[in-house]
Amino acid sequence: MEEKPSYKDKNDGGQPSVKRFEEMIDQDAQYFFDVDEFEIIVDHYVNECNYRRALRALRFATSQHPCSSELLIRKAQILAESKNPHEALKVIQAIEQSEPYNTELLTTKGNILSQFREHKQAILSYKKALEHSLDKDDLYMCIAFEYQNLDKNAKALDYLKKAIDFNPENEIALYELAFCFEVEDKLAESTLYYQKYLEQHPYSHAAWYNLGISYSKMSEHEKAIDAYDFAIAIDDSFASAYFNKAHAYAHMGEFDNAIALYQETFRYEEPESFTHYYIGECHEKSGNYISAVKQYEIAIKLDAEFADAWLAIGRVKAQMGRRAEGRAHIEKAIDIEPDHSPSWMILGDILIQSKDLKGAVAAYREAVCFDEDNVTAWLKYADTLFRVDEKNRAINVLRKSITVNPDSHHLYYSYCSLLLQSGNKKKGYEILEKGLLLNYKLHTIIFDYYPEAKRDRVIGSLIEKYKS
């Protein structure tokens, strides 16, 4: 059965050129095709991802039209697309001296150089093409992407703005711009840019949406919701706008509104596992644990490897008092993502509740192994060791924790309390001073860790010393 063609013949809407070419191959004959016909033939095979047949067509094409730069450039493009950039670059280099100002050639060369990660050279090629091209916004975009590859997002911003100035309807540029503003930590500038853009283009749903995203990143959720509302008013099937509006409501603690909006996305796109996950999270935060579990289970049905959903079920079931079931789900999450520190920490918490302190020690050890910045895990690891009477080991754990988290006053105060409880008061006072220097206001933490410290005169004098 003949497949429906994707490219049409320029003359009659069919594909007689492709049929004639295949007839020529089958009969081992020689037919003549003009350059336009060969381009149709080549595009047909590229559309089918049949690069071998496309290159074969180009061999015939270049034998009949050896001076056609269009065909040679197309050959280079196909070689690059088919993961053969070295050969592609050779083709470009063979013709670039005779056509140094051919914008398609220069653009293709830039694309090939980008594949080689020669981003600076790619930029030079695109900039040279800019000098002779009337269609500039695509080239501005190409340059912006190369600057992003070089981690020069400020330069990328400049060229994305140029792309939008040249073509205000360039939605890809509008989205990329938001990303670069965020990476450069210029969210306030981002909102000003989109507001100014919207003064001239008030019906751009993409601009309203990205304005909302910027406000969301700044935790200005009410303003974000207003922006998403405008995006939805312009395009009422804009699923991403409903989704992020739901996010904003969730951050504001308005979980019923958030759930309704997450569900609204299902009218416009196929249900996604992470959307059900967020619905479950809203139910969980509302205390509706049964509904939360149902949503997390739907998320797992859609994606059996969704570790966060397995973890969430385990966490909720533990909160419901069903610790054995909760543990099983958390262990499943760990099987999927064994290096996820929060999963190990939650497992440790459940084991503490189940009076399995040694098991909890092992879990907290894994938590800090996979994330040395997890201060809470260090604290729980040391505390549990202390509870199983491994005091020296607990002290050593906190000593190490401070070397990797030297700015955590919590760790210093906890370390101090363990030293004092172990009788090493001199070292304990020394560590206390470091904690007081880091954060005096929260020094009362020491009394939570070690209530007897309230009666220690040296501690009292140190606290008074650093009061000012």
C-alpha positions as CSV (number, residue, x, y, z in Angstrom):
1,M,0.0,0.0,0.0
2,E,1.5,3.3,-1.1
3,E,2.2,5.8,1.8
4,K,0.7,9.2,1.7
5,P,3.5,11.6,0.5
6,S,4.6,14.5,2.7
7,Y,6.1,16.6,0.0
8,K,4.1,17.7,-3.1
9,D,5.4,18.2,-6.6
10,K,5.5,21.9,-7.3
11,N,3.6,21.6,-10.6
12,D,0.6,19.3,-10.1
13,G,0.4,18.6,-6.3
14,G,1.5,14.9,-6.7
15,Q,4.9,13.3,-6.8
16,P,5.7,12.3,-10.3
17,S,9.3,13.3,-9.8
18,V,9.7,10.7,-7.0
19,K,8.0,8.0,-9.1
20,R,10.1,8.7,-12.1
21,F,13.3,8.6,-10.0
22,E,12.3,5.2,-8.5
23,E,11.4,3.9,-11.9
24,M,14.8,5.0,-13.1
25,I,16.5,3.1,-10.3
26,D,14.4,0.0,-10.8
27,Q,15.1,-0.1,-14.5
28,D,18.7,1.0,-14.2
29,A,18.0,3.8,-16.6
30,Q,19.1,7.4,-17.0
31,Y,16.4,10.1,-16.8
32,F,17.0,13.9,-16.6
33,F,15.7,15.9,-13.7
34,D,16.1,19.6,-13.2
35,V,17.4,21.0,-9.8
36,D,13.9,21.7,-8.5
37,E,12.8,18.2,-9.2
38,F,15.9,16.8,-7.4
39,E,15.1,18.9,-4.4
40,I,11.6,17.5,-4.2
41,I,13.0,13.9,-4.5
42,V,15.6,14.5,-1.8
43,D,13.1,16.2,0.6
44,H,10.8,13.2,0.1
45,Y,13.4,10.8,1.3
46,V,14.6,13.0,4.1
47,N,11.0,13.3,5.3
48,E,10.9,9.5,5.5
49,C,14.3,9.5,7.3
50,N,15.7,7.5,4.4
51,Y,19.0,9.3,4.3
52,R,20.7,6.6,2.3
53,R,18.2,7.0,-0.5
54,A,18.4,10.8,-0.2
55,L,22.2,10.7,-0.6
56,R,21.8,8.4,-3.6
57,A,19.5,10.9,-5.2
58,L,22.0,13.6,-4.5
59,R,24.7,11.6,-6.3
60,F,22.6,11.5,-9.4
61,A,21.7,15.2,-8.9
62,T,25.3,16.4,-8.6
63,S,26.3,14.3,-11.6
64,Q,23.7,16.0,-13.7
65,H,24.2,19.5,-12.1
66,P,27.8,19.6,-10.9
67,C,27.7,23.4,-10.5
68,S,24.6,23.6,-8.4
69,S,25.5,25.0,-5.0
70,E,21.9,24.4,-3.8
71,L,22.3,20.6,-4.3
72,L,25.8,20.5,-2.7
73,I,24.6,22.5,0.3
74,R,21.6,20.1,0.6
75,K,24.1,17.2,0.5
76,A,26.1,18.8,3.4
77,Q,22.9,19.3,5.4
78,I,21.8,15.6,4.9
79,L,25.3,14.4,5.8
80,A,25.2,16.5,9.0
81,E,21.7,15.2,9.9
82,S,22.8,11.6,9.3
83,K,25.6,12.0,11.9
84,N,28.4,12.4,9.3
85,P,29.5,16.0,10.1
86,H,33.1,15.5,8.9
87,E,32.0,14.7,5.3
88,A,29.5,17.5,5.5
89,L,32.2,20.0,6.4
90,K,34.3,18.8,3.4
91,V,31.4,19.5,1.0
92,I,31.0,23.0,2.4
93,Q,34.7,23.7,2.3
94,A,34.8,22.6,-1.3
95,I,32.3,25.3,-2.4
96,E,32.7,28.2,0.1
97,Q,35.5,29.9,-1.7
98,S,33.4,30.2,-4.9
99,E,30.3,31.4,-2.9
100,P,31.6,33.2,0.2
101,Y,28.4,35.2,0.7
102,N,25.9,32.4,0.3
103,T,23.8,32.7,3.5
104,E,22.5,29.1,3.3
105,L,26.0,27.8,3.0
106,L,27.2,29.9,5.9
107,T,24.3,28.9,8.0
108,T,24.9,25.2,7.2
109,K,28.5,25.6,8.1
110,G,27.5,27.1,11.4
111,N,25.3,24.2,12.1
112,I,28.1,21.7,11.3
113,L,30.6,23.6,13.5
114,S,28.1,23.5,16.3
115,Q,28.0,19.7,16.1
116,F,31.8,19.7,16.5
117,R,31.2,21.9,19.6
118,E,33.2,24.7,17.9
119,H,30.7,27.2,19.2
120,K,32.9,30.3,18.7
121,Q,33.5,29.4,15.0
122,A,29.8,28.6,14.5
123,I,29.0,32.1,15.8
124,L,31.4,33.7,13.3
125,S,29.8,31.8,10.5
126,Y,26.3,32.8,11.6
127,K,27.4,36.5,12.0
128,K,28.8,36.4,8.5
129,A,25.5,35.0,7.2
130,L,23.7,37.9,9.0
131,E,25.5,40.4,6.9
132,H,23.9,39.1,3.7
133,S,20.6,37.6,4.9
134,L,17.1,39.2,4.8
135,D,15.7,36.5,7.1
136,K,17.6,37.4,10.3
137,D,15.6,36.1,13.2
138,D,16.6,32.4,12.6
139,L,20.2,33.5,12.5
140,Y,19.8,35.5,15.7
141,M,18.4,32.4,17.3
142,C,21.3,30.3,16.1
143,I,23.8,32.7,17.6
144,A,21.9,32.9,20.9
145,F,21.9,29.1,21.2
146,E,25.7,29.0,20.6
147,Y,26.2,31.6,23.3
148,Q,24.0,29.4,25.6
149,N,26.3,26.5,24.8
150,L,29.2,28.7,25.9
151,D,27.4,29.6,29.1
152,K,27.3,33.2,28.0
153,N,23.6,33.7,28.7
154,A,23.9,37.5,28.9
155,K,25.0,37.5,25.2
156,A,22.3,35.0,24.4
157,L,19.8,37.4,25.8
158,D,21.0,40.2,23.5
159,Y,20.5,38.0,20.4
160,L,17.2,36.7,21.5
161,K,15.9,40.2,21.9
162,K,17.2,41.0,18.4
163,A,15.3,38.0,17.1
164,I,12.1,39.3,18.8
165,D,12.7,42.8,17.5
166,F,13.0,41.5,14.0
167,N,10.0,39.1,14.3
168,P,7.8,39.8,17.3
169,E,5.8,36.6,16.7
170,N,8.9,34.4,17.3
171,E,7.5,32.4,20.2
172,I,10.6,30.2,20.6
173,A,12.6,33.3,21.3
174,L,10.1,34.4,23.8
175,Y,10.4,31.2,25.7
176,E,14.2,31.0,25.5
177,L,14.4,34.5,26.7
178,A,12.6,33.6,29.9
179,F,15.1,30.7,30.5
180,C,18.1,33.1,30.0
181,F,16.6,35.7,32.3
182,E,16.2,33.0,35.0
183,V,19.7,31.6,34.6
184,E,21.2,35.2,34.8
185,D,19.0,35.8,37.9
186,K,17.3,38.7,36.2
187,L,13.7,37.9,37.0
188,A,12.7,41.5,37.7
189,E,14.2,42.6,34.4
190,S,12.3,39.7,32.8
191,T,9.0,41.0,34.0
192,L,9.8,44.5,32.8
193,Y,10.7,43.1,29.4
194,Y,7.5,41.2,28.9
195,Q,5.4,44.0,30.2
196,K,6.9,46.4,27.7
197,Y,6.5,43.7,24.9
198,L,2.9,43.3,25.8
199,E,2.2,47.0,25.5
200,Q,2.9,46.5,21.7
201,H,1.6,42.9,21.5
202,P,-1.2,42.5,24.0
203,Y,-2.6,39.3,22.4
204,S,0.6,37.2,22.7
205,H,-0.4,34.3,24.9
206,A,3.3,33.2,25.0
207,A,4.4,36.6,26.5
208,W,1.6,36.6,29.1
209,Y,2.6,33.0,30.0
210,N,6.3,33.8,30.4
211,L,5.4,36.9,32.4
212,G,3.5,34.6,34.7
213,I,6.5,32.2,34.9
214,S,8.7,35.1,35.9
215,Y,6.3,36.2,38.6
216,S,6.1,32.6,39.8
217,K,9.8,32.3,40.1
218,M,9.8,35.5,42.2
219,S,7.0,34.0,44.4
220,E,4.6,36.8,43.3
221,H,1.9,34.2,42.8
222,E,-1.1,36.5,42.6
223,K,0.5,38.5,39.8
224,A,1.5,35.2,38.2
225,I,-2.2,34.0,38.3
226,D,-3.3,37.3,36.6
227,A,-0.8,36.8,33.8
228,Y,-1.8,33.1,33.3
229,D,-5.5,34.3,33.2
230,F,-4.6,36.6,30.2
231,A,-2.8,33.8,28.5
232,I,-5.9,31.5,28.9
233,A,-8.2,34.2,27.8
234,I,-6.3,34.4,24.5
235,D,-5.9,30.7,24.2
236,D,-8.4,28.8,26.3
237,S,-6.8,25.4,25.4
238,F,-3.3,26.5,26.7
239,A,-2.7,23.5,29.0
240,S,0.6,24.8,30.4
241,A,-1.0,28.0,31.5
242,Y,-3.6,26.0,33.5
243,F,-0.9,23.8,34.9
244,N,1.3,26.7,36.1
245,K,-1.7,28.6,37.4
246,A,-2.5,25.5,39.5
247,H,1.1,25.6,40.7
248,A,0.7,29.2,41.8
249,Y,-2.5,28.3,43.8
250,A,-0.7,25.4,45.4
251,H,2.1,27.6,46.5
252,M,-0.5,29.9,48.1
253,G,-2.0,27.0,49.9
254,E,-5.3,27.2,47.9
255,F,-5.3,23.5,47.2
256,D,-8.9,23.1,46.0
257,N,-8.3,25.7,43.3
258,A,-5.0,24.1,42.4
259,I,-6.6,20.6,42.0
260,A,-9.4,21.9,39.8
261,L,-6.8,23.6,37.5
262,Y,-4.6,20.5,37.3
263,Q,-7.6,18.5,36.3
264,E,-8.5,21.1,33.7
265,T,-5.3,20.3,31.8
266,F,-6.7,16.9,31.1
267,R,-9.2,18.5,28.7
268,Y,-6.4,19.7,26.5
269,E,-3.7,17.1,26.7
270,E,-3.2,13.5,27.7
271,P,-3.0,13.0,31.4
272,E,0.6,13.0,32.6
273,S,2.0,11.2,35.6
274,F,3.5,14.3,37.2
275,T,0.1,16.1,37.0
276,H,-1.5,13.4,39.0
277,Y,1.5,13.6,41.4
278,Y,0.9,17.3,42.0
279,I,-2.9,16.6,42.5
280,G,-1.9,14.0,45.1
281,E,0.5,16.5,46.7
282,C,-2.4,19.0,47.1
283,H,-4.5,16.3,48.7
284,E,-1.7,15.3,51.0
285,K,-1.1,18.9,52.2
286,S,-4.8,19.2,52.8
287,G,-4.7,16.1,55.0
288,N,-6.8,14.0,52.5
289,Y,-4.5,11.1,52.6
290,I,-6.7,8.5,50.9
291,S,-7.3,10.8,47.9
292,A,-3.6,11.6,47.9
293,V,-2.6,7.9,47.7
294,K,-5.1,7.4,44.9
295,Q,-3.5,10.1,42.8
296,Y,0.0,8.9,43.5
297,E,-1.1,5.4,42.4
298,I,-2.5,6.8,39.1
299,A,0.9,8.5,38.6
300,I,2.6,5.1,39.0
301,K,0.3,3.4,36.6
302,L,1.3,6.0,34.0
303,D,4.9,5.8,34.9
304,A,6.0,2.7,36.9
305,E,9.5,4.2,37.3
306,F,8.3,7.5,38.9
307,A,10.3,7.3,42.1
308,D,8.8,10.4,43.7
309,A,5.3,8.9,43.5
310,W,6.5,5.7,45.2
311,L,8.2,7.8,47.8
312,A,5.0,9.9,48.3
313,I,2.9,6.8,48.9
314,G,5.3,5.5,51.4
315,R,5.4,8.8,53.2
316,V,1.6,9.1,53.4
317,K,1.1,5.5,54.4
318,A,3.6,6.0,57.2
319,Q,1.6,9.1,58.3
320,M,-1.5,7.0,58.3
321,G,0.2,4.5,60.7
322,R,0.7,1.9,58.0
323,R,4.5,1.9,58.4
324,A,5.2,-1.6,56.9
325,E,3.4,-0.6,53.7
326,G,5.1,2.7,53.7
327,R,8.5,1.2,54.1
328,A,7.9,-1.1,51.2
329,H,7.0,1.8,48.9
330,I,10.0,3.8,50.0
331,E,12.3,0.9,49.4
332,K,10.8,0.7,45.9
333,A,11.6,4.4,45.3
334,I,15.1,3.7,46.5
335,D,15.4,0.7,44.1
336,I,14.5,3.1,41.2
337,E,16.8,6.0,42.5
338,P,19.3,4.6,44.9
339,D,21.2,7.9,45.1
340,H,18.2,10.0,46.2
341,S,19.1,11.3,49.7
342,P,15.6,12.3,50.8
343,S,14.3,8.8,50.2
344,W,16.9,7.4,52.6
345,M,16.1,10.0,55.2
346,I,12.4,9.2,55.1
347,L,13.2,5.5,55.4
348,G,15.3,6.4,58.4
349,D,12.4,8.3,59.9
350,I,10.1,5.3,59.5
351,L,12.6,2.9,61.0
352,I,12.9,5.3,64.0
353,Q,9.1,5.1,64.4
354,S,9.4,1.3,64.2
355,K,12.1,1.3,66.9
356,D,14.7,-0.1,64.5
357,L,17.4,2.4,65.5
358,K,20.3,0.4,63.9
359,G,18.4,0.3,60.6
360,A,17.8,4.0,60.9
361,V,21.5,4.6,61.4
362,A,22.2,2.8,58.1
363,A,19.6,4.7,56.3
364,Y,20.8,8.1,57.5
365,R,24.4,7.1,56.6
366,E,23.2,6.5,53.0
367,A,21.4,9.9,53.1
368,V,24.5,11.8,53.9
369,C,26.6,9.7,51.5
370,F,24.5,10.8,48.6
371,D,24.1,14.4,49.7
372,E,26.7,15.8,52.0
373,D,24.8,19.2,52.0
374,N,21.8,17.6,53.7
375,V,22.2,19.1,57.2
376,T,19.1,17.5,58.5
377,A,20.4,14.0,57.6
378,W,23.7,14.7,59.3
379,L,21.8,15.8,62.5
380,K,19.6,12.7,62.5
381,Y,22.5,10.4,61.7
382,A,24.5,11.7,64.7
383,D,21.5,11.8,67.0
384,T,20.6,8.2,66.2
385,L,24.1,7.0,66.8
386,F,24.1,8.7,70.1
387,R,20.8,7.0,71.0
388,V,22.4,3.6,70.3
389,D,25.3,4.5,72.6
390,E,27.8,5.0,69.8
391,K,28.8,8.4,71.2
392,N,32.3,8.6,69.8
393,R,31.0,7.7,66.3
394,A,28.3,10.3,66.6
395,I,30.9,13.0,67.5
396,N,33.1,12.0,64.6
397,V,30.1,12.2,62.3
398,L,29.4,15.8,63.3
399,R,33.0,16.7,63.1
400,K,33.0,15.5,59.5
401,S,29.6,17.2,58.8
402,I,31.1,20.6,59.8
403,T,34.0,20.2,57.4
404,V,31.5,19.9,54.5
405,N,28.9,22.4,55.9
406,P,31.1,25.0,57.6
407,D,28.3,27.6,57.6
408,S,25.6,25.5,59.4
409,H,25.1,26.8,62.9
410,H,22.7,23.9,63.6
411,L,25.7,21.5,63.2
412,Y,27.9,23.5,65.5
413,Y,25.3,23.6,68.2
414,S,24.5,19.9,67.9
415,Y,28.2,19.1,67.9
416,C,28.7,21.2,71.0
417,S,25.9,19.4,72.8
418,L,27.3,16.0,72.1
419,L,30.8,17.1,73.2
420,L,29.3,18.4,76.5
421,Q,27.3,15.3,77.1
422,S,30.4,13.2,76.5
423,G,32.3,15.2,79.1
424,N,34.6,17.1,76.6
425,K,33.6,20.5,77.9
426,K,36.7,22.4,76.6
427,K,36.1,21.4,73.0
428,G,32.4,21.9,73.5
429,Y,32.9,25.5,74.5
430,E,35.2,26.1,71.6
431,I,32.6,24.8,69.1
432,L,29.8,26.8,70.9
433,E,31.8,30.0,70.2
434,K,32.0,29.2,66.5
435,G,28.2,28.6,66.5
436,L,27.6,31.9,68.2
437,L,29.7,33.7,65.7
438,L,27.7,32.1,62.8
439,N,24.3,32.7,64.2
440,Y,23.8,34.2,67.7
441,K,20.0,34.7,67.4
442,L,19.4,31.0,67.2
443,H,21.7,30.0,70.0
444,T,18.8,28.7,72.0
445,I,19.0,25.6,69.8
446,I,21.7,24.4,72.1
447,F,19.1,24.1,74.9
448,D,16.9,21.9,72.7
449,Y,19.8,19.6,72.1
450,Y,21.2,19.8,75.7
451,P,18.8,21.2,78.3
452,E,21.4,21.0,81.0
453,A,23.3,23.8,79.2
454,K,21.0,26.3,80.8
455,R,22.8,25.6,84.2
456,D,26.3,25.8,82.7
457,R,27.9,29.1,83.8
458,V,30.6,29.0,81.1
459,I,27.9,28.6,78.4
460,G,26.0,31.5,80.0
461,S,29.0,33.8,80.0
462,L,29.8,32.9,76.3
463,I,26.3,33.6,75.3
464,E,26.5,37.0,77.1
465,K,29.9,37.7,75.5
466,Y,28.6,37.4,72.0
467,K,25.3,39.1,72.7
468,S,26.4,42.4,71.3
